[in-house]
Amino acid sequence: MHNKLLLKNETMYQIYVRNHTREGTFRALEGDLPRLKDLGVSILYLLPINPIGEESRKGTLGSPYSIKDYFAINPELGTHADFLHFLKVAHTSGFKVMIDVVLNHTSRDATLVKEHPEFYYYKDGKLANRIGEWSDIADLRLDLTEVRNYLIKMMEYWVDQGVDGFRCDVAPLIPLDFWKQVITACNNKNPNLIWLSESIEPDFIKYLRQLGYHGYSDSEMFQVFDVLYDYDVYPFLKTYLVKDGDLKAYLRQVRTQEYIYPADYLKIHFLENHDQMRIAAMVNNDVILRNLTAWSFFQNGIGFIYAGQETKNTKTPSLFDKQPIDLSITDKPFYDLIKKLIAIKKNPCFSKVRRFDIIEHLQLDLIVSKMTSDSGECFGIFNTSKHERQVYVPMEDGQYLDLISDKTITVDHGIITIKEPLFLKEI
């Protein structure tokens, strides 16, 4: 993207069109745009919208990542005209729209298999994939110039259709020099495209390299991508939440992001996505859930919501079957908190960041962080215990405005009372 740091003020909203509404279509999704506009999100990221292969498909309707035709729209979601209409309405409403692209593999009955069988990887004379035993896909030969040219043409096609960016599936498994070709070609058409790389956990990178395959680290992926997932720290967060792990171990990993990546690095600090458990299912306490949600927005990067997170869904919808998510608001204070956090994210404090710190302290179950920007300092304090309590914070005594509650908070002799999350600016 031409100026990717502007993304720090934005919040991305992930949508699985099939399960977003009862109808599961682009036309039905248009009906939710006013709510999403009111919620404040600005980037809509759609899981793959292409036709799904039928051979060895998973579940009743198949995985959207098993793509049958790169240039077509899944008829289950509507027509090509329906998609273009959705794009037009979304753009008119002020949204950017990103689509998920899968360049590593296709379905085993893809049109490309028939047209160019030589584009594929084979094992024992049969279509295959290099990693894992996914029965519904076959890997492409990305070492072949003809395959690369075909995929670049496909990506340029979707740029011409008007999409504003791409979420690139398992991007670290794909040669980095090829990504440079793809991104250069597409940016020549639109220099403001957003490029989001799905990153992979460090242990998986090590495993791939041991097998002799590409497995690029986040530092390498930042050479070409604007934004990466948070999988370098997510395993530590999950261990803390699910296995009673060490909060400080997780925070140490977050802290390292500030010096192992480029100065202008961007992460989406997700708490959930289509591959992971719902955060409301992992956290069985509302106080902790509110604090962790606020923490995810305070961090140095882009806000991220997986559809249904704002309504505290606990069930992760299937990728392979029809399971509409519940968007009814049963906890309005929580919904309003997310709405407020999205609005606060637009504060200049988060876009022109000079320094982001996680402050060392002796308290248990407490996160204290500081954002230093051209507009001053902002402190984020997050209580990951279940109760209101008095804690010591390494801050100057005085009065601060809490950007979440709009109340004045007093720090007296370094002591503060906290239950709910705080975004504090000195008055």
N, C-alpha and C positions, 0 to 999 in steps of 0.2 A: 504494500500500500504506500502511496506517495508520502503520507504523514501518519504513520501508524500510531504515534503517541496520542492522537486525538481519540483513539479507541478506549483509552483509560476512563473516559467519562461515560462509556456506553455499557449496556447490559444485553447479553445475548440470550435468546430464548429458544430452546431446542424443541422441535415439533416432529412427531411421527404422525404424518397426515392420516394414515389408516386408523389410528386409535385416538386421534384428537377429538373427534366428534362421533356421534352415533352413525352418521352417514359415511364418514371417513373419506371425504372428497375435498378438492380445492374450493368448490363453491360453498360447501358447509364451513370450511375454515375461514372464508371471508367474513362469515357472521361473527367470528370471535375477534376480529381485528379491532373493533371499537374498545372491547375490554382490554386487549393487550396494549392499545394506545393509552388508555387510562392508567394501566398498571405502570407504564413508563418505559417498557423495554423498547429497544430501537433496532436490534438486529434479529431477524428470524432465521434460524438455521433448520432446514428441513432434512430429515433422513432421506436416503436415496428414493428418487421419484420415478425410476425406470421400471419397465416390465420385469417380472421375476421369473426365473427359470422354473420349469415344471419337473425336469428329471431329478429324481432323488431329493425333491424339495423337503424342507423341514416344516413340520406342522401342516396345517390345512392350507395356508396361503403362502407359505414360504418366506425366506429371509430377504429383506430388501437389499442385502449385500450380495445376493446371488443374481447378478444382472444379466438379462437376456438380450437387451438391445440398448446400447449406449445412447442412441439418438432419439429414443422414443419415450413416451410417458406411459406409466402403468395405467391401463384402462380402468383398473379398480378405483383410481383416484380421480379420474375424469379424462377429458380429451386434452390435446395439446392446446386448443383454444382456451379451455378452462384454466390451464396453467398460466397462459399469457394474461388472461383476465385477472387472475389472482395477483400476478406480478404487478400489473397496472394499478390495481386497487391498493395493494400494499405500498407501492411507491408513492401514490397520491396521498396516502395516509402518513407518509414520512418514514416508513420502514426501509431498511436494507434487507435483501433476501439472499441467503446463502444456500447452496445445495451440497449434499454429500456426494462425493465422487469416489469410485473404487477402481483404481488403475492397476491393481495387483492381480486381479482375477475376474472371471465372469462365471456365469452358470455353465453347466456342462452341455446344455442344449442351446447355447447362445447363437445368434445369427452369425457371429464372427467365427464360431467353430466350423460352420458349414462353408463360409466364404473363404476363410484362411486358416485351415487346420494347422498350417506350419507355424502359426503365431504362438502355439501352445507348448507347454512343458509336458513331456510324456515319461511314464515309468513303466517298464515292461510292456511297451507298446500301447499303453492306455493313458488317457487324459489323467493328470494327477496334479497335486499341489505339493510344494516342497515342505511346508511346515504344517503339522497337525493332520488330522484325519477327517477334514471337512468333506463330507460326501457330496455336497451340492455345488461345489465350485471346482474350477481348473485354473491353474496359474498361467499367466501370460509370460512370453519370453521377452522381457524388457531389455535384454541385451541386443535385440534385433532392431536395426534402424527402421525397418518397415513397421514394426509394432509401435515404436515411438512416434513415428510420423502420423499413424492412424490415431493414436490417443491425443496427440497435440491438436489434430484437426477436430476431434470430438470436443475437447475443452474449449477451443475457439468458438465452436458452434454454440455452446451454452452461454459464452460471453456475449455473442451476438443476440441471443434470445433475451438478454437483459438482466441476468443474475449479477449480484454484487460481490460475490465471493464464493469460496469453496472450502468445505471441510474435507480434508483428504484422509481417507481411511488407511490405517496402518502405514502411514507415510514413511516411517523409518526403515521399512523393509524394501523400499524402492530406491534404486541408485540416485544419489544426490545430484549427479551431473544431469540426469534426466529431469529431475524437478527444476533445475535451473533452466533447462530448455522450455519446459512447460510454462513456467511462471513468466519467463521473458516474453514468450510468444503471446500469452494472454494479456500481460501488462502493456504490450504495445497497442492493444486494442482498448484497454481501459486501465490506466495507471492507478486507479483508486480501488481496485479489487482487494478484498480481504482474503488472506491465505492462512487458514487454520490447519495445523498438523496435529492429527492424533499422535500423541507420543506413546511410548511403551515403557513399562517398568524396567528399571536397571537390570534386574536379574534376567529378564527375557532378552535384553540386549546381549548380555554375556552368553546366554544359551545360543543365540543365533550365530554369534561370532565363533563359538566353539564348533558349530556345524559348518562353518565356512561361508555363511550367508551374510548379506548386508544386515546390519543392525546399528543404525546411527543413533548417537547420543543426542540429548537435547541441545547441547552446545553446537553440535554439527548442524542440526536442523535449523537453528536460528540463523545460519548463513543464508538461507533462502526463504524461510517462512516468517510471517509477521507475528503469529501467535501460536503457542503450544499448549497442550493439556498439562495438567498438574500431576502427572503420574510419577514424577520423581519424589513427591511428598505424600501422595494419597495413601500408599500402603502403611505409612506411619500413623496417619490419621485414623485409618480403619482399625489398626491394631490397638490404638488408644481407646476407640469407642467400643469395639466388639470384644476385645480380649483383655481389657483392663490394662492397657499398655501405659507407657510413660509419655505424658504430655510434653515434657521437656525434650524428649527425643524427637518428637514430631516438630516442635518449634525450632530445634537446631537445624533440621533439614530445610525448613522454610527460610531460615536465616541464610543458609548457604546460597540460595538463589540470587542473593544480592551481590555475590562476588564471583560465582563460577560462570555466570552468563554475561552476555554483552550488557552494557550500561542501559541500553534501550529495550531490554527484553520485555516481552509481554506474555503473561500466562492467563488462562481462564482458571479461576480458583473454584472449581466445581465441588459441590458436596454430593452430587448424584448425577448420573446420566443413564443412557439406555443399557449400558453394560454393567452398571453397579446397583447395589441396593439403594432403595429410597432412604434418605437421611432420617425421615420420620420413623422408619422401621428400625434403624440402628440406634436412634436416641429415644429412649422411652420417658424422657422428662422434658416438659415444655420450656422450662427456664433454660436448660442447656441447649435445646434446639434453637431458641431465639438468639442466644449468645453466639452459637456457632454460625448461624445464618448471617448475623451481623459481621462476624469476623471474616467470613468469606468475601464480603463486600468491602471491608476496610483494607484488605491486602492490596499490594501493588500490582494491579492488573485489571482485567475486565470482569464485570459482574456476569454471572452465569446462572440460569434457571432452566431446569428440565421440566417441561410441561407437567403440571400436577404437583410440583414441589410447593408452589405458592398456596395450594389448598391442602397441604399436609397429607398427600397420598402416601400410603404405606406399601401398596402393591406395585411392583415393577411390572408394567404390561409386557406381554409376550411379543417378541419380534416376529413370531411365526403364525400367529392367529389373531383374530379380531377380538380385542379387549379394550373397549373405549375407556378412557380415563375419566375420573370423576372430578369435574371442575367446579362443583358446587362449593360455596364458601361456608364452611361449618365453623371456622375459627377466624372471625373477622379481624380481631386484633393482630393475629399472625399475618394475615393477608395484607393488612394495612402497614405492618412493619416492613414487609418486603417492598411494598410500594414506596415507603419512605426511604428505604435504603437505596433503591434505584434512583430516586430523586437526589439524594445526597451524593451519590456517585458522580453526578454532573457538576459538583462543586469544583472550582478551579484547584482546590487543594489536592485533588486526585489526578489531575492531568499534567501539571508541571512539577512533578515530583523530583526533588533533588536527592532525597535520602529517605529510605524506609528502614526503620529499626524495630527489632523485637527486644524489649528491654529486659535485662536479667533482673530477677527478684527472687525472694525466698518463699513466696506464697504458693500454696498448692492449688491446683485447678483454677489458675488465673492467667490470662494472657494480657500483657501490657505492651502496646506497640505505639510507635510515633511516626507520623508522616510529616516530612519537612518539604515544603514546596515554596514557590515564589510568593504565595499568599500567606505564608506563615506556617505555624506548627499545628498539627491536629493529633490528639491522643486517642487511641482506641483501647478500651478496657473491657474485657470479656470474662464473665464469671461462668466457669464450667463446673461449678458445684450446683447443688439443687436449692440452695438457700440464700437469703439475704445475709450479708455479713460486712463487717468492717475490715478493710485490708490496708496495708501500707503500699503506697505507690511512689515510685521515684519521680515525683513531679514537684514543681514549685508550688508553695501554698498560694491560695488565691481563689478567685471565682472563675468558673468556666461555663460556657454555654454548651449544653448537650444538644447536638444537632438532630438527634433522634426524637427526644421528648420536647425539645425547645424550652427546657427548664434550666435554671441556674444551679450548678453543682459546686459545692465548696470543698476544697482540699485544705485541711487544717492539720498542721504538723505531719504532713505526709499521709494522713488518714482519710479514707473515703468510704462511704457506705455504698455497696453495690449489690444489686440483684439482677437487674436488666442490663443489657449492653449499653455502653456509653461511647459516643463520638464527641470528644471535648475539644473546644477551641477557647483559648484564653480571652476573657472579656477585657 
